[in-house]
Amino acid sequence: MALLTCALALLSFVGPLSTDMYLPAFPRMAEEFGTDASGVQLTLTAFLVGMTLGHLVFGPLSDRYGRRGPLLAGAVVCAVATALCALAPGLWWLVALRFVTGFSGAAGVVIGRAVVADVTEGAAAARLIGILMALGGIAPIVAPLAGGAVIEAFGWRGVFWVLAAIAAVVAAGVVVGVPESLPKERRRTGGLAEWGRQLRGVVGDRAYVGYTLAFTFAFGTLFCYIAGSPFLLQNVLGLDVRSSSVAFSGGAVVATLASAVSARVVGRVAPERLLAGGLVAMAAGSGALLVATVAGVLSVVVCLALVAVVCGGLGFVIGNAAALAIGRVPEEAAGTGSALLGTTQSALGAVVAPLVGLGGAGTGVPLFVGMTLCGALALAAGAWAARSGAAGRGDREKSPTPPLPQTLPGA
């Protein structure tokens, strides 16, 4: 089990490392490719679009043909595509390769969660999930710091060589540490029609939809910051690459600590209350950032303090929103419910990433407008979910399921 846990932890690192490690290089990439902020942010959009589609493809594939084959194929393709990113001769080549990286990398995310469900249950599952979440919280803290150091030493292409090496290690981890966890007799043979029936049943629950939207828009707030923070911290606030990497990692530290606190107190405080508090903090912090920017009083200290409020709120949202959503889903459709969470999260991130750069690289207004809008929508969705859940509690009473591993792609 120790070897499997290490392999699954490596799989959970792929998303955060692939998004966070090259973020400090955005201004340099824009200069080399002769494009603006929105153009470089398309590379992040392409990755997230690929990951969205990958969730939809690799999930059903692994249910039908087993976990190990699709997982290994995705890991190998991800390693090769990441290495090719380092050789990209132009922006559009990089955009295309980032799509392939996201698509293949999704195999590790969605199939890794399925493996957890295959091999554990009850307290053992909760314990393994807790370990993976704790390990996964390391990646978004370390990634921007490591990325900043690599960029200063070897340029932005060096980041992709490092990521390719990590992806190769992940593929080796799959070979050595992940056995086939879905026997042939348990594999689904109904194909897409059966999956479609399950999906219709899942989205028919209004509380599930509400919690999923709260989860999704909360991550939308985060993805706005991920896409816009390199330009905000370096071009608007005047930090260098290393300082901006440290500042970015600080948000990840706050989010990880808040997530740990939430997990600690959830037995004594209802997850609905923790979720509500986190959503209010995110909406309030994002709105305050927008007001400070428009008023011309945004400084490094003010910005980082308010970003800490947003990231702290996120730490209370991710686990509770996911648990409350999956808790509304029948046990036989839990995989479908989890896949939908990941799909909507990546899809919204793909939409908002290029939009926050439309105002150019020298302003934070579009970034904070996007964060405020997503924060408000997340808060509204959470309120709707709470009302819907209370109304339907009589006909579907069940305890929230421990959330499947969710790692922060950044903070």
SVG drawing of the C-alpha trace seen along z (x, -y; Angstrom):
<svg xmlns="http://www.w3.org/2000/svg" viewBox="-39 -56 60 67">
<polyline fill="none" stroke="black" stroke-width="0.4" points="0.0,0.0 2.9,-2.4 4.2,-2.0 0.7,-2.6 0.3,-5.7 3.5,-7.1 2.5,-6.4 -0.9,-8.1 0.7,-11.1 3.0,-11.5 -0.1,-11.4 -1.8,-14.1 1.3,-16.4 0.9,-16.5 -1.8,-19.2 -0.4,-21.6 3.1,-21.3 2.0,-21.7 0.1,-24.9 2.1,-26.6 5.7,-25.9 5.8,-27.9 3.6,-30.8 6.5,-33.1 7.7,-32.9 4.6,-34.4 6.1,-37.9 9.3,-36.5 7.3,-34.1 5.1,-37.0 8.2,-39.0 9.9,-36.1 6.8,-35.2 5.8,-38.8 2.4,-38.5 0.3,-40.0 -0.8,-38.7 -3.9,-37.1 -1.9,-35.2 0.4,-33.6 -2.5,-32.7 -3.9,-30.7 -1.3,-28.1 -2.9,-27.7 -6.4,-27.6 -5.2,-24.9 -4.0,-22.8 -7.2,-23.1 -9.4,-22.4 -7.3,-19.2 -7.7,-18.2 -11.5,-18.8 -11.8,-16.5 -9.4,-14.0 -11.7,-13.6 -14.5,-12.7 -12.5,-10.2 -10.2,-8.5 -12.9,-8.0 -15.2,-5.9 -12.2,-4.1 -10.9,-3.0 -14.3,-1.8 -14.5,0.4 -10.9,1.5 -9.3,1.3 -7.2,-1.3 -3.6,-0.3 -3.5,-0.5 -5.1,-3.9 -3.2,-5.3 0.2,-4.2 -0.7,-5.4 -1.6,-8.8 1.5,-9.1 3.8,-8.3 2.1,-10.7 2.2,-13.4 6.0,-13.0 6.7,-13.1 4.4,-16.1 5.9,-18.0 9.4,-17.5 8.2,-18.8 6.9,-21.9 10.5,-22.8 11.2,-22.7 8.2,-24.6 9.3,-27.0 6.2,-29.3 3.3,-30.2 0.7,-28.1 2.9,-25.1 3.1,-25.5 -0.6,-26.0 -1.2,-22.7 1.3,-20.8 -0.1,-22.1 -3.5,-20.8 -2.0,-17.3 -0.3,-17.6 -3.5,-18.4 -5.5,-15.7 -3.0,-13.0 -2.3,-14.3 -6.1,-14.0 -5.6,-10.2 -3.6,-10.5 -6.2,-12.7 -9.4,-10.9 -8.0,-7.3 -6.0,-8.0 -9.2,-8.8 -10.9,-5.7 -8.0,-3.5 -8.6,-4.9 -12.2,-3.9 -11.3,-0.5 -8.8,0.5 -10.2,-1.1 -13.5,-2.0 -14.7,-3.5 -12.1,-4.6 -9.2,-3.3 -10.4,-5.4 -10.7,-8.5 -7.2,-7.9 -5.7,-7.4 -7.5,-10.5 -6.2,-12.5 -2.7,-11.5 -3.0,-12.3 -4.5,-15.7 -1.7,-16.5 0.9,-15.5 -0.9,-17.2 -0.8,-20.5 3.0,-20.5 3.0,-20.8 1.4,-24.3 3.7,-25.7 6.9,-24.3 6.1,-24.6 6.3,-28.4 9.4,-28.6 11.1,-25.9 9.9,-27.4 11.3,-30.8 14.7,-29.3 14.7,-27.3 13.6,-30.3 16.4,-32.5 19.0,-29.8 17.9,-28.2 15.0,-30.3 11.3,-29.3 12.1,-26.3 14.1,-24.8 10.9,-24.5 9.4,-22.2 12.5,-20.0 12.1,-19.6 8.4,-18.9 9.2,-16.3 11.6,-14.6 8.9,-14.6 6.4,-13.2 8.8,-10.4 9.2,-9.6 5.4,-9.5 5.2,-7.0 7.8,-4.9 5.8,-5.1 2.7,-3.8 4.7,-0.8 6.1,0.1 3.5,-1.0 0.0,-0.8 -1.4,2.7 -4.6,3.3 -7.3,2.5 -10.5,3.2 -11.1,6.9 -12.7,7.8 -15.9,8.9 -16.4,5.4 -15.8,3.5 -18.7,1.6 -19.8,2.9 -22.7,0.5 -20.6,-2.1 -21.5,-5.8 -25.3,-5.1 -25.0,-3.8 -22.7,-6.7 -25.2,-9.1 -28.1,-7.7 -26.0,-8.0 -25.0,-11.6 -28.7,-12.6 -29.5,-11.1 -26.7,-13.0 -27.5,-16.4 -31.2,-15.9 -30.3,-16.6 -30.4,-20.4 -28.4,-20.4 -25.6,-18.4 -25.7,-20.9 -25.5,-23.8 -22.5,-22.4 -20.8,-21.6 -21.3,-25.1 -20.0,-26.6 -16.9,-24.3 -16.5,-25.3 -16.8,-29.0 -14.5,-29.0 -11.9,-27.4 -12.8,-30.0 -11.7,-32.7 -8.5,-30.8 -7.8,-30.3 -8.3,-34.0 -5.5,-34.7 -3.3,-31.9 -3.6,-33.3 -3.2,-37.0 -0.9,-36.9 2.4,-36.8 1.6,-40.1 0.0,-41.6 2.9,-40.8 5.7,-41.6 4.3,-44.3 1.8,-46.1 3.4,-45.7 7.0,-45.7 8.2,-42.4 11.0,-40.4 10.6,-36.7 11.9,-35.3 9.8,-37.6 6.7,-37.0 7.2,-33.2 7.5,-33.6 4.4,-35.7 2.4,-33.2 3.6,-30.3 2.4,-32.2 -1.1,-32.0 -0.8,-28.3 0.5,-28.0 -2.5,-29.8 -4.9,-27.7 -3.2,-24.4 -3.3,-25.4 -6.9,-26.5 -7.8,-23.2 -6.0,-21.4 -7.9,-23.4 -11.2,-22.7 -10.5,-19.0 -9.7,-19.2 -12.9,-20.9 -15.4,-19.4 -16.4,-16.8 -17.4,-19.6 -18.7,-22.2 -21.2,-21.3 -19.6,-21.2 -22.4,-23.5 -21.3,-26.2 -17.6,-25.8 -18.4,-26.1 -20.6,-29.2 -17.8,-30.9 -15.2,-30.1 -17.5,-31.4 -18.1,-34.7 -14.4,-35.1 -13.6,-34.5 -16.3,-36.9 -15.4,-39.6 -11.6,-39.4 -12.1,-39.5 -14.4,-42.5 -12.0,-44.3 -9.1,-43.7 -11.2,-45.2 -12.2,-48.3 -8.5,-48.8 -7.4,-48.7 -10.0,-51.0 -9.3,-53.4 -5.6,-53.4 -4.6,-52.2 -3.4,-48.7 0.1,-48.0 2.1,-44.8 1.0,-44.5 -2.6,-45.3 -2.7,-42.9 -1.1,-40.0 -3.2,-40.4 -6.4,-40.3 -5.2,-37.4 -4.5,-35.6 -8.2,-36.1 -9.3,-34.7 -7.0,-31.7 -8.0,-31.0 -11.6,-31.0 -10.7,-28.6 -9.2,-26.2 -12.6,-25.9 -14.5,-25.5 -12.7,-22.8 -13.1,-19.8 -16.5,-20.7 -18.1,-21.5 -16.8,-18.3 -17.9,-16.2 -21.4,-17.8 -21.7,-17.3 -20.6,-13.7 -22.7,-13.0 -25.8,-13.8 -24.9,-11.1 -26.0,-7.4 -23.0,-5.1 -23.0,-3.5 -22.7,-6.9 -20.0,-8.4 -17.4,-8.1 -19.6,-10.1 -20.3,-12.7 -16.6,-13.1 -15.7,-13.3 -18.3,-16.0 -16.6,-18.0 -13.3,-17.8 -14.7,-18.5 -16.6,-21.7 -13.6,-22.9 -11.2,-22.6 -13.7,-23.9 -14.3,-27.2 -10.6,-27.6 -10.1,-27.3 -12.6,-30.1 -11.4,-32.6 -7.7,-32.2 -7.4,-34.3 -10.1,-36.8 -8.2,-38.3 -5.5,-39.4 -7.8,-41.3 -6.9,-44.7 -3.2,-44.2 -0.3,-43.3 -0.2,-46.6 -3.5,-46.5 -5.1,-44.3 -8.7,-45.5 -9.8,-42.6 -8.2,-40.1 -10.1,-41.3 -13.4,-41.8 -13.1,-38.1 -12.3,-37.0 -15.1,-39.1 -17.7,-37.8 -16.6,-34.2 -16.6,-34.7 -20.2,-36.2 -21.5,-33.3 -19.9,-30.7 -21.6,-32.4 -24.9,-32.4 -24.6,-28.7 -23.7,-27.7 -26.8,-29.5 -29.0,-27.8 -27.4,-24.4 -28.1,-24.8 -31.7,-25.7 -32.2,-22.8 -30.4,-20.4 -32.6,-21.3 -35.8,-21.0 -34.8,-17.5 -33.3,-16.2 -36.3,-14.1 -36.1,-12.0 -32.3,-11.7 -30.7,-11.6 -27.1,-10.6 -23.8,-11.8 -21.4,-13.6 -18.9,-11.3 -15.3,-12.1 -14.1,-14.1 -12.0,-12.4 -8.5,-13.8 -8.5,-17.4 -5.2,-19.2 -4.8,-22.9 -3.5,-23.9 -2.2,-27.1 -3.2,-29.8"/>
</svg>
